[in-house]
Each structure stands twice: as C-alpha cells, then as structure tokens.
C-alpha cells in the first residue's frame, strides 16, 4: 500500500498551529491543539466587490480582476440616458476615469486598463455603429472606424490586435460577421458558422472563443477562431445571451446572462479549459448586460447590469486556496436615543456618541459603544447639535454646534464626564473637526459660511491656515498635522472637493467621485472613509481615500445623512443620522479579508 510519504516525499507533520501560506495546498498535517488532521484545499466563489460610482447597463468592460474599467452604457434610471463615462477598478473600488468621446451602449471592449479599445455599439441619434476609440489609462482617442457598423457584438484580443465577431446589423439583424483590427485599420474576415447577437467572447485575435448569444432563440453554441476561420466546438452547459466573460482560449469564464424558460436573469457561471465547459460557483445576484473582466478562469470581475436597469453592484470571482470576504457593513447595537446632527469619536469597539437632535429636541446625551451595545453616560454640559468631535472614548473632545445659535463651547471627556475648556475663537456649527483631545482642528462651518481654521492645544484655540474653499456640512479625518476634509456645501450645490491639512496650510487633492454634503467620515489623511450624506437625495454610498484619490467601497445598508462615525478603514462605525427621520441605527464596517481555506479531515 502506497503511503502518504511515498506520494508527497514527506511525512504528516505534527503542528501546534495551522500554516498560513498557500504552499500547504494538498498537504495533510496534524494540529495538536485542535486534535485534528487538516489540509488546505482549493475553493471557488463569488464575493461582493465595491459598487460602481454610478449604475450601468449594456456596458463594456476590459482588463484584469484588479485593474479594469467599465465604460459607456445606459445609466441607472432616471433618466436611463446613454453615457460616455468611464469607471476604473483597482481591485478595491471604482473611481472616475476619462470620458469617451462618444456616448454609446451595446458596444464591446478589449485590452488592458492602460491600453484598451472599444468598438461598435449604439449612439444617440443620429446613430452610428462603427466608431472605435482607444484608452491609454487616462483618456480616450478616436481610432479608425469598423469596416462594418455593428452592435451587440462579441470581442477578443488587444488594443493593437482586436477581433469583433457576431452582432446585430442595423438593418438585417443577427450577423455572422467578423472583423480584425491591426492597430491601424479594420478589415472584414471570414464569417462565423452561426449568426447571432449578444454573444460572449474572450481570448486573443488568433485564438478566440465566441459563445452563447441569441440566434434566436438563446444558444449554447461555441465557436473557436484561429485567426483565419471559425470552427464549432463543445457547447456551453446552459444556453444564454448578454453574458459576462473573460479569459483566454484555454482558461475562460462566462457568467450571468439571460436564459431559461421563461427567459430570465441568470446567476450561472461556466469555466472553459480549451475543450470542455464546466459549471462553476454561482453569482450572488442573477443579472445580465454587465461588464466582465479577468485574466483567466481563476479570477473574474462582473460589474453593473440589470434588471432593474443600471445596477451598481459588482462581484469578484476567485478560485484558489484563499477565501476572500468582501468589505461590508453589518448591523450593530442601536443607540439608546435616536438622533441626527450628532458627533462621534473613538473606535469600532470603543466608540463615543454625543449631542444631536432627537425627536424631542436638542440633546446633550452621551453614549459609549463597546463593540456590541451602547450605554448612556453623563450628558454634555451644553446640549447642542451640528457640533463636531474627535479623540477617543476616554479622551474625547466636543466643540462648536448650535443651541440653536452657533456656539464656541468646547468640552473634554475623560471616560466618565465632560469638563468645559477654552471656547473656539469663532462660534461655529456644521464645521469639520479632527485630531485628538490635546491637538485638534476645527475648520469651516457656518454662520455665515467660513474658510477659517482653528487649532486646539488642550486648553485654547488659535488661528490656523484658511481652507481653499469655505464651506460647511463636510466630513473629516486625520490628525492636526495630517488632516483631511471632504465634500460639504459652499453656497450653492454640494461639492466633492477634498483638502489636506499639514498643520499650517491646506492644499487641494482629488475630488470625491460623488459630490455630497451632510457627509461623515473617519480614519487618517492617507486612509479615510467618507459615508452617507446627501447628493440630491439621501445616499448610502461610501468612498475610501488613499492619500491621493477616492474610490468606491461597500455601501451602507441604510441611506442616511447628518450621521456620525468613528474608527479606521479596517474597522469602523456609522451611527445615528437622518433616514429621513432621526435614526438610532449603528453599522459596523469590516474591510476585505483573506484567509487560507483550511479543511478539517474526517472519516465521514
């Protein structure tokens, strides 16, 4: 009988703790602490990714799982308009890229984030179906037109060697047309065996797969292209159209789409190995007409789609020894007093909430959070709302606010009670605040709108550098010498402006993707979270800042404005706010995590 050592060349190890690297895949060890035999196995699953900046349907996408873009399509209703916007994904979240020159939908794209191409599609009247554009990672430039105008086509290849196959001709309908691009011009190639539209495609120009689509009816037919001609190969497991897809001819992936009887959104995923299609893990949300990207059949990213038209959700597919858990917000313990326009500070397991405006009127109520529930503590000496705070649960600071007139009152919290300290030089409310109890910043606010900044040293406030843009109702994060403010309202509409503070002066940085006011935030200057607010209506959107630019992150479960927050970009809190009534809800944020897929071996 063959032994484990003879197969693997090593004996079963006795370990007190499990290994923490993928090299343990397939090996068996005995964990003496848990008294069990264990191994690391490959798993496959879709997990939640950060949402699009704005929802899209009938869009195009290309790139890898951690560096891709979604461009054009139909925006979420209302108004369901054709768009030219580009949204880039870095593996953690989306940010806005350069606009296409021509808005369109039902087009196709190929290539990489820094060297991509789109072709075909439907443009607003007077419609054209033959336009091509190239992307360099920043902006789009017009390229030579397709030889034959088409939309609902499939694609494969790169920016300088692309393939368009199948599609819908404006007059005659489903097509078996193929065209090749050499970086200079498009030429018609040999026809496919089966005319179709809304098919999927992946691979390179000389080794591509075109699969599924509508003939009609929906088909599972698959054709392989060798750079000259098409040949029929094994069919997909499930017939469908409008699928997401990515990969190469020997390692491809398709997912979602519309199919079945009656025709409906699908969550099915299939993997292709160059010969055979195999069912894989299902999407979390059944949908079609989204944008897919990825390098092979072990990684994928699917964003947007419908129904309803213009979803903003995205999901990541991984087949590996690592289990991926997407960033998410989960319900925490409710505040004892529902309120909006409150302040907060601390961490996810040691948070502090104070002041605000509950249904009964202005309050000074203070509550501490222990990671699961809130408990009431001694009130502020001066009840107020639209105040700001910073620090920790045992060394907090509250400053400014309204009673209902703007105040300069400053109070320090020692983990039990509040003590008054030196007033702000300028009474203000709806301002930004960040720092610690002995080194804090108050910036902007009203009334009237101001750009002034003050610094606190533990006893008194002194003037700091002025904001570049005077405003109020913004979010903030950071410390006195490395602070951040974002969003808010200058006179007029909400803004996405972001400014960094170095302890003496402010400088502008990248704008938020979504302009908003009544927004809350937490974290550091180089790792901050902005959440909720109002961008014309209450929003649940969340963005994360990396010290240079903003990208989308997991959305709040409940849209709200005038809320408070605490914590870090790894573990955070959102609490209270307006939904539109005063809320007592708390949500806890956990960043994306990864872990080895450990399996305990049993005899059953």
C-alpha positions as CSV (number, residue, x, y, z in Angstrom):
1,X,0.0,0.0,0.0
2,X,1.3,3.5,-1.0
3,X,1.9,5.7,2.0
4,X,1.4,9.5,2.2
5,X,5.2,10.0,2.5
6,X,5.8,8.0,-0.7
7,X,3.3,10.2,-2.6
8,X,4.5,13.6,-1.3
9,X,8.0,12.8,-0.3
10,X,7.4,14.0,3.3
11,X,5.6,12.6,6.4
12,X,2.5,14.0,8.0
13,X,3.6,16.9,10.2
14,X,2.6,17.5,13.8
15,X,1.9,21.2,14.3
16,X,0.6,23.3,17.2
17,X,-0.8,26.0,14.7
18,X,-2.0,25.8,11.2
19,X,0.3,27.0,8.3
20,X,-0.6,30.5,6.9
21,X,0.6,30.1,3.3
22,X,-0.7,28.5,0.1
23,X,2.3,26.2,-0.1
24,X,0.3,23.9,2.2
25,X,-2.2,23.1,-0.5
26,X,-2.9,19.4,-0.7
27,X,-0.7,18.5,2.2
28,X,-2.0,17.0,5.4
29,X,-0.9,17.8,8.9
30,X,-2.0,17.0,12.5
31,X,-2.9,20.0,14.6
32,X,-2.1,19.0,18.2
33,X,-4.0,22.0,19.6
34,X,-7.4,21.1,17.9
35,X,-6.6,17.4,17.9
36,X,-7.5,17.1,14.2
37,X,-6.0,16.3,10.8
38,X,-6.1,19.3,8.4
39,X,-5.3,20.3,4.9
40,X,-5.6,23.4,2.6
41,X,-8.0,23.0,-0.4
42,X,-8.9,25.0,-3.4
43,X,-12.3,26.7,-3.3
44,X,-14.2,28.8,-5.7
45,X,-16.7,31.6,-5.0
46,X,-18.1,35.0,-6.0
47,X,-17.8,37.7,-3.3
48,X,-19.1,41.2,-3.1
49,X,-16.9,43.9,-4.6
50,X,-17.2,47.7,-4.2
51,X,-20.0,49.2,-6.2
52,X,-19.8,51.3,-9.3
53,X,-19.7,55.1,-8.8
54,X,-23.0,55.1,-10.7
55,X,-25.0,52.1,-12.0
56,X,-24.6,50.9,-15.6
57,X,-26.4,48.6,-18.0
58,X,-25.5,47.4,-21.6
59,X,-21.9,48.5,-20.9
60,X,-18.4,47.4,-22.0
61,X,-15.5,46.3,-19.8
62,X,-12.0,45.0,-20.1
63,X,-8.8,44.4,-18.1
64,X,-7.9,42.1,-15.2
65,X,-9.7,41.5,-11.9
66,X,-7.6,44.1,-10.1
67,X,-7.2,46.6,-13.0
68,X,-10.2,47.1,-15.2
69,X,-12.7,49.6,-16.4
70,X,-16.4,49.8,-17.2
71,X,-17.3,52.4,-19.9
72,X,-20.4,53.8,-21.5
73,X,-23.8,52.0,-21.4
74,X,-27.1,53.1,-20.0
75,X,-27.2,54.9,-16.7
76,X,-29.5,53.9,-13.9
77,X,-33.0,55.4,-14.2
78,X,-33.9,58.1,-14.1
79,X,-33.0,59.2,-16.8
80,X,-31.6,55.9,-18.2
81,X,-29.5,58.0,-20.5
82,X,-26.7,56.8,-22.8
83,X,-23.5,57.7,-21.1
84,X,-19.8,58.3,-22.1
85,X,-18.4,58.0,-18.6
86,X,-15.6,55.6,-17.6
87,X,-15.2,54.0,-14.2
88,X,-11.9,52.4,-13.2
89,X,-11.5,49.5,-10.7
90,X,-8.2,48.9,-8.8
91,X,-9.3,45.7,-7.0
92,X,-10.7,47.6,-4.1
93,X,-13.1,50.2,-5.5
94,X,-14.1,52.3,-8.5
95,X,-13.0,55.8,-9.4
96,X,-13.9,58.1,-12.3
97,X,-11.7,57.9,-15.4
98,X,-11.7,59.9,-18.7
99,X,-15.0,60.2,-20.6
100,X,-15.3,58.5,-24.0
101,X,-15.6,60.9,-27.0
102,X,-18.9,59.4,-28.0
103,X,-21.6,58.1,-25.6
104,X,-22.8,54.6,-26.6
105,X,-24.2,51.3,-25.4
106,X,-24.3,47.7,-26.6
107,X,-20.6,48.1,-27.6
108,X,-17.6,45.8,-26.9
109,X,-14.1,46.4,-25.4
110,X,-10.8,44.6,-25.1
111,X,-7.3,45.1,-23.8
112,X,-5.9,46.4,-20.5
113,X,-6.6,49.3,-18.3
114,X,-3.8,51.3,-19.8
115,X,-4.1,50.0,-23.4
116,X,-7.7,49.3,-24.3
117,X,-10.1,49.6,-27.2
118,X,-13.9,49.8,-27.7
119,X,-15.8,49.3,-30.9
120,X,-19.3,49.3,-32.3
121,X,-22.4,50.0,-30.3
122,X,-25.4,52.3,-30.5
123,X,-25.0,56.0,-30.2
124,X,-27.7,58.6,-29.5
125,X,-29.5,59.7,-32.7
126,X,-28.3,60.2,-35.4
127,X,-27.0,56.8,-34.6
128,X,-23.7,55.4,-35.8
129,X,-22.4,51.8,-35.2
130,X,-18.9,51.8,-36.4
131,X,-16.9,54.1,-34.1
132,X,-13.7,52.9,-32.4
133,X,-11.9,54.5,-29.5
134,X,-8.6,53.7,-27.7
135,X,-7.8,54.2,-24.0
136,X,-4.4,54.9,-22.5
137,X,-5.3,54.7,-18.9
138,X,-6.3,58.4,-18.7
139,X,-8.1,59.5,-21.8
140,X,-9.8,58.2,-25.0
141,X,-8.8,59.0,-28.6
142,X,-10.7,58.3,-31.8
143,X,-9.4,55.4,-33.8
144,X,-10.3,54.1,-37.3
145,X,-13.9,53.0,-37.8
146,X,-15.1,49.4,-38.1
147,X,-15.3,48.1,-41.6
148,X,-18.9,47.2,-40.9
149,X,-21.0,49.1,-38.4
150,X,-22.4,46.7,-35.8
151,X,-23.7,46.5,-32.2
152,X,-24.4,43.7,-29.7
153,X,-21.2,42.1,-31.0
154,X,-18.6,40.0,-29.1
155,X,-14.9,40.8,-28.9
156,X,-11.5,39.4,-28.2
157,X,-7.9,40.5,-28.4
158,X,-5.8,43.6,-27.5
159,X,-5.7,47.3,-28.4
160,X,-3.5,46.6,-31.5
161,X,-4.9,43.1,-32.4
162,X,-8.6,43.1,-31.8
163,X,-11.5,40.9,-33.0
164,X,-15.2,41.7,-33.4
165,X,-17.4,38.8,-34.2
166,X,-21.2,38.2,-34.5
167,X,-23.6,41.1,-33.5
168,X,-26.6,42.9,-34.8
169,X,-26.6,44.7,-38.1
170,X,-28.8,47.8,-38.1
171,X,-31.0,46.6,-41.0
172,X,-30.7,42.8,-41.3
173,X,-30.4,41.7,-37.7
174,X,-28.3,38.8,-36.3
175,X,-24.9,38.6,-38.0
176,X,-22.1,36.1,-38.6
177,X,-19.7,38.9,-39.4
178,X,-16.1,39.0,-38.2
179,X,-13.6,41.9,-38.3
180,X,-9.9,42.2,-37.3
181,X,-8.1,45.3,-36.2
182,X,-4.3,45.7,-36.6
183,X,-3.8,48.9,-34.7
184,X,-4.3,50.9,-37.9
185,X,-7.5,49.7,-39.6
186,X,-10.4,47.2,-39.5
187,X,-10.9,44.5,-42.2
188,X,-13.7,42.1,-42.6
189,X,-12.7,38.5,-42.1
190,X,-14.3,35.1,-42.6
191,X,-17.9,34.6,-41.3
192,X,-18.9,32.6,-38.3
193,X,-20.9,29.4,-38.8
194,X,-23.9,30.6,-36.8
195,X,-25.2,34.2,-37.0
196,X,-26.1,35.6,-33.6
197,X,-26.1,38.7,-31.4
198,X,-25.4,39.4,-27.7
199,X,-22.8,36.6,-27.5
200,X,-19.8,36.4,-25.2
201,X,-16.2,36.4,-26.3
202,X,-12.7,36.0,-24.9
203,X,-9.1,35.2,-25.9
204,X,-6.7,36.8,-28.4
205,X,-7.2,37.7,-32.1
206,X,-5.6,34.4,-33.3
207,X,-7.1,32.2,-30.6
208,X,-10.6,33.3,-29.5
209,X,-13.9,31.8,-28.3
210,X,-17.3,33.2,-29.2
211,X,-20.1,31.6,-27.2
212,X,-23.8,31.8,-26.5
213,X,-26.0,34.6,-27.7
214,X,-29.3,34.9,-29.4
215,X,-29.9,33.4,-32.8
216,X,-32.9,33.5,-31.8
217,X,-33.6,31.5,-29.6
218,X,-30.8,31.7,-27.0
219,X,-28.0,29.3,-27.9
220,X,-25.2,27.4,-26.2
221,X,-23.2,27.1,-29.4
222,X,-19.5,27.8,-29.1
223,X,-17.1,28.6,-32.0
224,X,-13.3,28.8,-31.9
225,X,-11.3,31.2,-34.1
226,X,-7.7,30.5,-35.1
227,X,-7.0,33.8,-36.8
228,X,-8.4,32.7,-40.1
229,X,-11.6,30.7,-39.7
230,X,-14.2,29.6,-37.2
231,X,-15.0,26.0,-36.2
232,X,-17.7,24.7,-33.9
233,X,-16.5,23.2,-30.6
234,X,-18.3,21.8,-27.5
235,X,-21.4,23.8,-26.5
236,X,-21.8,25.6,-23.2
237,X,-23.7,23.8,-20.5
238,X,-26.5,26.4,-20.5
239,X,-27.9,28.4,-23.4
240,X,-27.9,32.2,-22.8
241,X,-27.2,35.7,-24.0
242,X,-25.8,39.0,-22.7
243,X,-23.2,37.2,-20.6
244,X,-20.2,38.5,-18.8
245,X,-16.9,36.9,-19.9
246,X,-13.2,36.9,-19.6
247,X,-10.0,34.9,-20.1
248,X,-8.1,33.1,-22.8
249,X,-8.9,30.2,-25.1
250,X,-7.6,27.6,-22.7
251,X,-8.8,29.2,-19.5
252,X,-12.1,31.2,-19.9
253,X,-15.0,32.1,-17.8
254,X,-18.6,33.2,-18.6
255,X,-21.3,34.3,-16.0
256,X,-24.7,35.7,-15.7
257,X,-26.8,36.4,-18.7
258,X,-30.4,35.9,-19.7
259,X,-31.7,32.4,-20.5
260,X,-34.1,29.6,-19.4
261,X,-37.8,29.3,-19.9
262,X,-39.2,31.8,-19.4
263,X,-36.2,34.0,-20.3
264,X,-34.8,35.5,-17.1
265,X,-31.6,36.8,-15.4
266,X,-29.1,34.0,-14.5
267,X,-26.5,33.5,-11.8
268,X,-24.8,30.6,-13.6
269,X,-21.0,30.5,-14.1
270,X,-19.2,28.2,-16.5
271,X,-15.4,27.6,-16.8
272,X,-13.7,26.6,-20.1
273,X,-10.4,24.7,-20.3
274,X,-9.9,24.8,-24.1
275,X,-12.1,21.8,-24.7
276,X,-14.9,21.5,-22.2
277,X,-17.4,23.7,-20.3
278,X,-17.9,23.0,-16.6
279,X,-20.4,24.6,-14.2
280,X,-18.7,26.8,-11.5
281,X,-19.8,28.8,-8.5
282,X,-22.9,31.0,-9.0
283,X,-23.1,34.8,-8.8
284,X,-24.6,36.3,-5.7
285,X,-27.0,38.3,-7.9
286,X,-28.5,37.0,-11.1
287,X,-28.2,39.6,-13.9
288,X,-27.2,40.3,-17.5
289,X,-25.7,43.2,-19.6
290,X,-23.0,43.9,-17.1
291,X,-19.3,44.3,-17.8
292,X,-16.8,41.4,-17.2
293,X,-13.0,41.4,-16.8
294,X,-10.3,39.0,-15.8
295,X,-7.2,37.1,-16.9
296,X,-8.3,33.5,-16.8
297,X,-10.8,31.1,-15.3
298,X,-9.5,31.5,-11.8
299,X,-10.3,35.2,-11.5
300,X,-13.2,37.4,-12.7
301,X,-14.9,40.7,-12.0
302,X,-18.5,41.5,-13.0
303,X,-20.0,45.0,-12.6
304,X,-23.3,46.6,-13.3
305,X,-26.1,45.1,-15.4
306,X,-29.7,44.6,-14.8
307,X,-32.6,44.1,-14.1
308,X,-33.5,46.6,-12.9
309,X,-31.6,48.6,-15.5
310,X,-28.4,50.1,-14.3
311,X,-27.3,48.1,-11.2
312,X,-24.2,49.4,-9.4
313,X,-23.2,46.2,-7.7
314,X,-20.0,44.3,-8.6
315,X,-18.7,40.8,-7.7
316,X,-15.3,39.2,-7.7
317,X,-14.7,35.5,-8.7
318,X,-11.8,33.6,-7.2
319,X,-10.7,30.0,-7.5
320,X,-7.8,29.5,-5.1
321,X,-6.7,28.2,-1.7
322,X,-7.6,31.7,-0.3
323,X,-11.1,32.6,0.8
324,X,-12.0,36.2,0.0
325,X,-14.5,38.1,2.1
326,X,-15.5,41.4,0.6
327,X,-15.7,44.7,2.6
328,X,-19.1,45.0,4.2
329,X,-21.3,46.9,6.7
330,X,-23.3,44.9,9.3
331,X,-25.8,45.8,11.9
332,X,-24.5,46.8,15.3
333,X,-26.4,47.7,18.5
334,X,-28.8,50.6,18.3
335,X,-28.2,53.9,20.1
336,X,-30.5,54.4,23.1
337,X,-31.5,57.8,21.7
338,X,-32.3,58.2,18.0
339,X,-30.8,61.5,16.7
340,X,-29.3,63.3,13.8
341,X,-26.6,66.0,13.6
342,X,-24.7,64.3,16.4
343,X,-20.9,63.9,16.8
344,X,-18.7,60.9,17.5
345,X,-15.2,59.7,18.0
346,X,-13.3,56.6,19.1
347,X,-13.0,53.1,17.6
348,X,-15.4,50.3,16.5
349,X,-15.1,48.6,19.9
350,X,-14.8,51.8,22.0
351,X,-17.0,54.4,20.3
352,X,-18.5,57.7,21.7
353,X,-21.6,59.5,20.5
354,X,-22.8,62.9,21.9
355,X,-25.2,65.7,21.3
356,X,-27.5,65.9,18.3
357,X,-31.2,66.5,17.6
358,X,-33.6,63.7,18.6
359,X,-37.4,64.0,18.0
360,X,-37.8,65.6,21.4
361,X,-35.4,68.5,20.7
362,X,-31.7,69.4,21.3
363,X,-29.8,66.9,23.5
364,X,-26.5,66.6,25.3
365,X,-26.9,62.8,25.8
366,X,-23.6,60.9,25.6
367,X,-23.3,57.1,24.9
368,X,-20.4,54.7,24.8
369,X,-20.2,51.7,22.5
370,X,-18.4,48.5,23.5
371,X,-18.5,46.7,20.1
372,X,-22.0,45.4,20.6
373,X,-24.2,47.8,22.5
374,X,-24.5,51.5,23.6
375,X,-24.7,52.6,27.2
376,X,-25.7,56.1,28.5
377,X,-23.1,58.2,30.3
378,X,-23.1,61.7,31.7
379,X,-24.5,64.4,29.4
380,X,-22.6,67.3,27.8
381,X,-22.8,70.4,29.9
382,X,-24.2,72.3,27.0
383,X,-26.8,70.4,24.9
384,X,-26.3,71.2,21.2
385,X,-26.5,69.8,17.6
386,X,-24.3,70.3,14.5
387,X,-21.3,70.0,16.8
388,X,-18.1,68.2,16.0
389,X,-15.8,65.8,18.0
390,X,-12.6,63.9,17.9
391,X,-10.3,61.8,20.2
392,X,-11.1,58.6,22.0
393,X,-13.7,57.1,24.2
394,X,-11.7,58.0,27.3
395,X,-10.2,61.3,26.0
396,X,-12.8,62.9,23.7
397,X,-13.4,66.5,22.6
398,X,-16.6,68.2,21.6
399,X,-16.6,71.7,20.1
400,X,-18.9,74.1,18.4
401,X,-22.5,73.4,17.5
402,X,-25.9,75.1,17.7
403,X,-28.3,75.7,20.6
404,X,-29.9,76.8,18.1
405,X,-27.4,79.7,17.5
406,X,-23.8,78.8,16.7
407,X,-21.6,78.2,19.8
408,X,-17.9,78.2,20.6
409,X,-18.3,75.9,23.6
410,X,-15.5,73.3,24.0
411,X,-15.8,70.3,26.3
412,X,-13.4,67.5,27.2
413,X,-14.5,63.9,28.1
414,X,-12.5,61.7,30.5
415,X,-14.4,58.5,30.0
416,X,-17.0,59.5,32.6
417,X,-17.9,63.2,32.5
418,X,-17.5,66.3,30.5
419,X,-15.5,69.4,31.6
420,X,-15.6,72.8,29.8
421,X,-12.4,74.2,28.3
422,X,-11.5,77.2,26.2
423,X,-14.0,78.3,23.7
424,X,-13.5,78.5,20.0
425,X,-12.4,82.0,18.8
426,X,-15.2,81.9,16.3
427,X,-18.6,80.4,17.2
428,X,-19.4,77.9,14.5
429,X,-21.6,74.9,13.6
430,X,-21.8,72.4,10.8
431,X,-18.0,72.6,10.6
432,X,-15.3,69.9,10.2
433,X,-13.4,68.5,13.1
434,X,-10.5,66.1,13.5
435,X,-7.5,65.3,15.7
436,X,-7.1,64.2,19.4
437,X,-8.2,65.8,22.7
438,X,-5.0,67.8,23.1
439,X,-4.3,68.6,19.4
440,X,-7.5,69.2,17.4
441,X,-8.7,71.2,14.3
442,X,-12.0,73.0,13.6
443,X,-12.4,74.1,10.0
444,X,-15.1,75.9,8.0
445,X,-18.7,75.9,9.1
446,X,-21.5,78.5,9.4
447,X,-22.9,81.0,10.1
448,X,-22.0,82.7,7.7
449,X,-20.0,80.1,5.5
450,X,-16.4,80.4,6.5
451,X,-13.0,79.2,5.4
452,X,-11.3,79.9,8.8
453,X,-9.4,77.2,10.7
454,X,-8.6,76.9,14.4
455,X,-6.2,74.6,16.3
456,X,-6.6,73.4,19.8
457,X,-3.7,72.6,22.1
458,X,-5.6,71.1,25.1
459,X,-6.6,74.4,26.6
460,X,-7.2,77.1,24.0
461,X,-7.8,77.6,20.3
462,X,-5.6,79.6,17.9
463,X,-5.9,80.5,14.2
464,X,-4.6,78.1,11.5
465,X,-4.5,78.4,7.7
466,X,-7.7,79.0,5.8
467,X,-9.5,76.4,3.7
468,X,-9.2,76.9,0.0
469,X,-12.9,76.7,-0.3
470,X,-15.1,78.0,2.5
471,X,-17.9,75.5,3.3
472,X,-20.0,73.6,5.8
473,X,-21.5,70.1,6.3
474,X,-18.3,68.3,5.2
475,X,-16.7,65.2,6.5
476,X,-13.2,65.0,8.1
477,X,-10.5,62.6,9.2
478,X,-6.9,62.6,10.4
479,X,-4.8,64.4,13.0
480,X,-3.7,68.1,13.4
481,X,-0.6,67.8,11.3
482,X,-2.2,65.4,8.7
483,X,-5.8,66.2,8.3
484,X,-8.5,65.8,5.7
485,X,-11.8,67.4,4.9
486,X,-14.1,66.4,2.0
487,X,-17.5,67.2,0.5
488,X,-19.8,69.8,2.0
489,X,-21.7,72.8,0.8
490,X,-20.2,76.1,-0.4
491,X,-23.0,78.5,-1.2
492,X,-24.8,76.5,-3.9
493,X,-24.8,72.8,-4.6
494,X,-22.9,70.0,-2.8
495,X,-19.2,69.6,-3.6
496,X,-16.8,66.8,-3.8
497,X,-13.8,68.9,-3.0
498,X,-11.1,67.4,-0.9
499,X,-8.4,69.3,1.0
500,X,-5.4,68.1,3.1
501,X,-4.0,70.0,6.1
502,X,-0.3,69.8,7.1
503,X,-0.6,71.6,10.4
504,X,-0.4,75.1,9.0
505,X,-2.0,75.2,5.5
506,X,-4.5,73.5,3.2
507,X,-3.9,72.0,-0.3
508,X,-6.4,70.6,-2.7
509,X,-6.4,66.9,-3.6
510,X,-8.5,64.6,-5.8
511,X,-12.3,65.2,-5.6
512,X,-14.7,62.6,-4.3
513,X,-16.5,60.6,-7.1
514,X,-19.9,61.8,-5.7
515,X,-20.3,65.3,-4.6
516,X,-22.3,65.4,-1.3
517,X,-22.9,67.3,1.9
518,X,-24.1,66.2,5.4
519,X,-21.4,63.5,5.0
520,X,-19.5,61.8,7.8
521,X,-16.0,60.3,7.9
522,X,-13.3,58.7,9.9
523,X,-9.7,57.4,9.6
524,X,-6.4,59.1,8.6
525,X,-5.3,61.5,5.9
526,X,-3.9,58.6,3.9
527,X,-6.6,56.1,4.7
528,X,-10.1,57.7,5.2
529,X,-13.7,56.7,4.8
530,X,-16.5,59.0,3.7
531,X,-20.0,57.7,4.1
532,X,-23.6,58.7,3.6
533,X,-24.7,62.2,3.1
534,X,-26.9,63.9,0.6
535,X,-26.1,64.2,-3.1
536,X,-29.6,65.4,-4.1
537,X,-31.2,62.7,-2.1
538,X,-30.1,60.5,0.9
539,X,-27.3,58.2,-0.1
540,X,-25.8,55.0,1.2
541,X,-22.6,55.4,-0.9
542,X,-19.2,55.0,0.8
543,X,-15.8,56.1,-0.6
544,X,-12.3,55.3,0.6
545,X,-9.3,57.7,0.3
546,X,-5.8,56.5,-0.1
547,X,-3.9,59.8,0.2
548,X,-4.4,60.8,-3.4
549,X,-7.7,59.7,-4.8
550,X,-11.1,58.4,-3.8
551,X,-12.6,55.0,-4.8
552,X,-16.0,53.4,-4.0
553,X,-16.3,51.0,-1.1
554,X,-19.1,48.8,0.3
555,X,-22.3,50.8,0.7
556,X,-24.1,51.4,4.0
557,X,-27.1,49.2,4.5
558,X,-29.3,52.3,5.1
559,X,-29.0,55.6,3.2
560,X,-28.6,58.4,5.6
561,X,-27.2,61.9,6.1
562,X,-26.2,64.0,9.2
563,X,-24.7,60.9,10.8
564,X,-21.5,60.4,12.8
565,X,-18.7,57.9,12.6
566,X,-15.6,56.5,14.3
567,X,-12.8,54.0,13.6
568,X,-10.4,53.1,10.9
569,X,-10.6,51.9,7.3
570,X,-10.2,48.4,8.7
571,X,-12.8,48.6,11.4
572,X,-15.3,51.5,11.5
573,X,-18.6,52.7,12.8
574,X,-21.5,54.7,11.4
575,X,-24.3,55.7,13.8
576,X,-27.4,57.9,14.0
577,X,-28.4,60.3,11.3
578,X,-31.4,61.1,9.2
579,X,-33.1,58.4,7.2
580,X,-35.2,60.7,6.8
581,X,-36.4,60.5,10.4
582,X,-33.9,60.6,13.2
583,X,-32.2,57.2,13.4
584,X,-30.7,55.1,16.2
585,X,-29.1,52.6,13.8
586,X,-25.5,51.6,14.1
587,X,-23.5,49.9,11.3
588,X,-20.1,48.3,11.7
589,X,-17.6,48.3,8.8
590,X,-15.1,45.5,8.1
591,X,-12.6,45.8,5.3
592,X,-11.9,43.0,2.8
593,X,-10.2,40.0,4.4
594,X,-8.4,36.9,3.0
595,X,-7.7,33.6,4.7
596,X,-6.4,30.2,3.7
597,X,-9.2,27.7,3.0
598,X,-8.4,25.2,5.8
599,X,-10.3,22.0,5.9
600,X,-10.6,19.6,8.9
601,X,-10.4,16.0,7.6
602,X,-12.8,13.4,8.9
603,X,-13.6,9.8,8.2
604,X,-17.1,10.5,7.1
